[in-house]
Amino acid sequence: MERDVFHIMETMRPMRRISSEDVPQELIDRVLTAGGWAPSGLRTQPYRFIVVRDVQTREKFGASYGVAIKKAFAKILPDEDDTSSDARNLRRAIAFGEEIQNVPVLLFVCGKRDWPFGVKDDERVGLAPPSYGSVYPCIQNILLACRALGLGASLTSIHQVFEEECVELLEIPETFGIVAVIPIGYPIGKFGPVGRRPASEHTFFERWEGAETEQAQKP
Ligand SMILES: Cc1cc2nc3c(=O)[nH]c(=O)nc-3n(C[C@H](O)[C@H](O)[C@H](O)COP(=O)(O)O)c2cc1C
């Protein structure tokens, strides 16, 4: 099952067609171990994982997820006759909102809250954001490990619009924020390949090239 890392990366599209068949904990353990191999600032590993299999918890989360994703994408809904890859992806992402509760494992990745170095003491208001920079490498390792083991997974973040509900549901302390929720299960859909612009289109040598406005047009 385990393949060359370049092949894994090149075929790691988000898997949004996932079977409800259970996934053994040993596989999830391997995935979480791989997550921990990622670098983090000062090797602090400022994250915690919550592995959710409970049906009621998944249903509650799924109901809110479905509403949130529909609302978020309502403004950019493609025309019904649009069969482009972007349109199909968007429709699948919305449809997955109805199915996410059936995915056997919902992995909540929480990050310890900490102010970034750039925010001065007197500018700190409210709760600090989770240490995204030290959590995302771990998340990417988790996604890569899932792909390498033949598990379907995808990165989701729309929980941000109903995070308080999740915090209450999972009893997460104020010192942590939820960075991502990763549904994991056996894939029904096919993996990759990813479609991306070539690196040459966003790479400069020695110094920034071109007017800022010109570059700003590229997302
Ligand atoms: C920070 C971040 C947040 C994301 N949040 C969501 C999400 O809430 N729901 C979802 O279905 N996909 C989410 N995605 C997945 C992206 O939509 C997906 O990675 C991107 O469209 C590339 O897909 P592709 O490989 O099929 O081209 C997120 C990705 C990132 C990096």
Ligand as a Chemical Component Dictionary entry (heavy atoms), coordinates in Angstrom:
data_LIG
# 
_chem_comp.id                   LIG 
_chem_comp.type                 NON-POLYMER 
_chem_comp.pdbx_formal_charge   0 
_chem_comp.three_letter_code    LIG 
# 
loop_
_chem_comp_atom.comp_id 
_chem_comp_atom.atom_id 
_chem_comp_atom.alt_atom_id 
_chem_comp_atom.type_symbol 
_chem_comp_atom.charge 
_chem_comp_atom.model_Cartn_x 
_chem_comp_atom.model_Cartn_y 
_chem_comp_atom.model_Cartn_z 
_chem_comp_atom.pdbx_ordinal 
LIG C1  C1  C 0 -7.272  25.858 5.339  1  
LIG C2  C2  C 0 -8.183  24.941 4.563  2  
LIG C3  C3  C 0 -9.517  24.841 4.911  3  
LIG C4  C4  C 0 -10.380 24.002 4.209  4  
LIG N1  N1  N 0 -11.694 23.883 4.608  5  
LIG C5  C5  C 0 -12.520 23.041 3.947  6  
LIG C6  C6  C 0 -13.856 22.819 4.387  7  
LIG O1  O1  O 0 -14.314 23.376 5.395  8  
LIG N2  N2  N 0 -14.629 21.957 3.695  9  
LIG C7  C7  C 0 -14.172 21.299 2.592  10 
LIG O2  O2  O 0 -14.926 20.504 1.987  11 
LIG N3  N3  N 0 -12.892 21.466 2.147  12 
LIG C8  C8  C 0 -12.068 22.312 2.806  13 
LIG N4  N4  N 0 -10.764 22.459 2.394  14 
LIG C9  C9  C 0 -10.277 21.673 1.233  15 
LIG C10 C10 C 0 -10.031 22.526 0.020  16 
LIG O3  O3  O 0 -11.245 22.947 -0.515 17 
LIG C11 C11 C 0 -9.261  21.670 -0.985 18 
LIG O4  O4  O 0 -8.065  21.281 -0.370 19 
LIG C12 C12 C 0 -8.948  22.448 -2.235 20 
LIG O5  O5  O 0 -10.132 22.786 -2.871 21 
LIG C13 C13 C 0 -8.103  21.617 -3.177 22 
LIG O6  O6  O 0 -8.874  20.581 -3.679 23 
LIG P1  P1  P 0 -8.367  19.724 -4.918 24 
LIG O7  O7  O 0 -7.123  19.020 -4.490 25 
LIG O8  O8  O 0 -9.505  18.794 -5.207 26 
LIG O9  O9  O 0 -8.077  20.688 -6.031 27 
LIG C14 C14 C 0 -9.889  23.262 3.100  28 
LIG C15 C15 C 0 -8.524  23.355 2.738  29 
LIG C16 C16 C 0 -7.683  24.171 3.470  30 
LIG C17 C17 C 0 -6.215  24.232 3.081  31 
# 
loop_
_chem_comp_bond.comp_id 
_chem_comp_bond.atom_id_1 
_chem_comp_bond.atom_id_2 
_chem_comp_bond.value_order 
_chem_comp_bond.pdbx_ordinal 
LIG C1  C2  SING 1  
LIG C2  C3  SING 2  
LIG C2  C16 DOUB 3  
LIG C3  C4  DOUB 4  
LIG C4  N1  SING 5  
LIG C4  C14 SING 6  
LIG N1  C5  DOUB 7  
LIG C5  C6  SING 8  
LIG C5  C8  SING 9  
LIG C6  O1  DOUB 10 
LIG C6  N2  SING 11 
LIG N2  C7  SING 12 
LIG C7  O2  DOUB 13 
LIG C7  N3  SING 14 
LIG N3  C8  DOUB 15 
LIG C8  N4  SING 16 
LIG N4  C9  SING 17 
LIG N4  C14 SING 18 
LIG C9  C10 SING 19 
LIG C10 O3  SING 20 
LIG C10 C11 SING 21 
LIG C11 O4  SING 22 
LIG C11 C12 SING 23 
LIG C12 O5  SING 24 
LIG C12 C13 SING 25 
LIG C13 O6  SING 26 
LIG O6  P1  SING 27 
LIG P1  O7  DOUB 28 
LIG P1  O8  SING 29 
LIG P1  O9  SING 30 
LIG C14 C15 DOUB 31 
LIG C15 C16 SING 32 
LIG C16 C17 SING 33 
# 
